[in-house]
Amino acid sequence: MNRTLLGIPGNKLLAALAMALSAGCLLCGYEFVRSVSQSLYIKAYTADRLPIVMTLGPVGTLLAIYGYGALLSFAGPKRAVFYTSFLSAGVILACFLAINAGSRLAAGVLYVFREAYIVLLIEQVWAFINSTVRRDEGSKLNGPICGIASLGAIGGGLLVQHYAKIVGSSNLLVFAAVSLVPTGVLAAWAYHVGGEPAPAPEEARGKQGHLGARVLFRSGTLTRLALLIALTQVVSTVLDLQLSRWVEQGLPDADERTRWFGGFYAQLNMGAAFFQFIVAPLLLSWVRPRLIHVAIPLAHLVVCAMVIAFPSLFAAAAAYMVFKVLDYSLFRAAKELLYIPLSFDSRYRAKELIDAFGYRFAKGAISGLLAAARQLTALHPLTYPLTAIAAAAAWLPLVVQLTWKDTPARSDESDPKRSS
């Protein structure tokens, strides 16, 4: 007999735990890649050229998503997450060898790849969760799943902070590659325990396209989600660029920057973990998701105004940290609930286009625009917080429309596209 806890069947809880641990290993390794790639790229090309590599990010991400989509069509979601984990490890190791051989280009390739592999893999984690649980179960589980995953990110950030100067920045990439082995194994085991979701006959083997673009553009909910993700990434990108400029000015040494970024991201992830384990489950149980979605851009409007009033490294770091803490916890937990009632292709294909490619495309587009503007004239420091304020203001009416009506969750028994 399948026992229940908090009204959730035991096999679902075990599968969710395995996938959360997989995400924890993934995010632990990503902290190595994120801090190292950012520091080494600044060393090779300076922070002023960050918008250029950010512009290239969506190209790499789209290629990765198409490859994943083809793999999903012919191998299924369980093998897809396993194979993409090990292929990512191979690319990181190749970049490590090239960087140690003196290649500046490899620092750019690593930055572009980091943008692609993390979203590709993390969205596969959530596609499984959204295919396995109901809306009421997701309200209880999504926050803790984010929290368990963030424990890996916290550990990774602390390890980077401690070992960056001891080991050397580029050597940390080996640990990132190794972390992807348990990532793939645990994800495959989650599918073994929770079952592998099956597409409807009209979706089988990629009949509607490997990318899921047709599914995306036929759905009003999915197109609104895509626009929402684009606006969130405008906010994220300008706050990230603003922070990088302050860090470059205050910390000229590459290893010291790596150490600072490691400590910063560790603190960020600690704050996110508190929201994931405590705040998100409580708010999602007591407050309608619509109110949560509306409150998030309002919070960003406030902190961006503070950057304008008190320009400093502290204010820039605080604004970016607030965005990421909410993005990793409340926003993620509430947003994922919107995917649960949708079809297999919506969850496994269109979701990758929205939350992986759309995420990176918006980031690349705003980065490219800022880079082009910088070629024409010196950007005023207020450009960054004002752009974030404009995007957050546009975010508000969109999220009101997107969450106007609560969509009833489907039960596992009534949805043939889900695992049994």
Secondary structure as UniProt FT lines:
FT   STRAND          4..5
FT   TURN            6..7
FT   STRAND          8..9
FT   HELIX           10..45
FT   HELIX           47..49
FT   HELIX           50..100
FT   TURN            101..102
FT   HELIX           104..132
FT   HELIX           135..167
FT   TURN            169..171
FT   HELIX           172..194
FT   HELIX           201..206
FT   TURN            207..208
FT   HELIX           213..218
FT   HELIX           220..250
FT   HELIX           254..274
FT   HELIX           275..279
FT   HELIX           280..286
FT   HELIX           289..309
FT   HELIX           313..326
FT   HELIX           327..331
FT   HELIX           332..337
FT   TURN            338..341
FT   HELIX           344..345
FT   HELIX           346..350
FT   HELIX           351..352
FT   HELIX           353..358
FT   HELIX           359..376
FT   TURN            381..382
FT   HELIX           383..402
FT   HELIX           412..414
FT   TURN            416..417
//
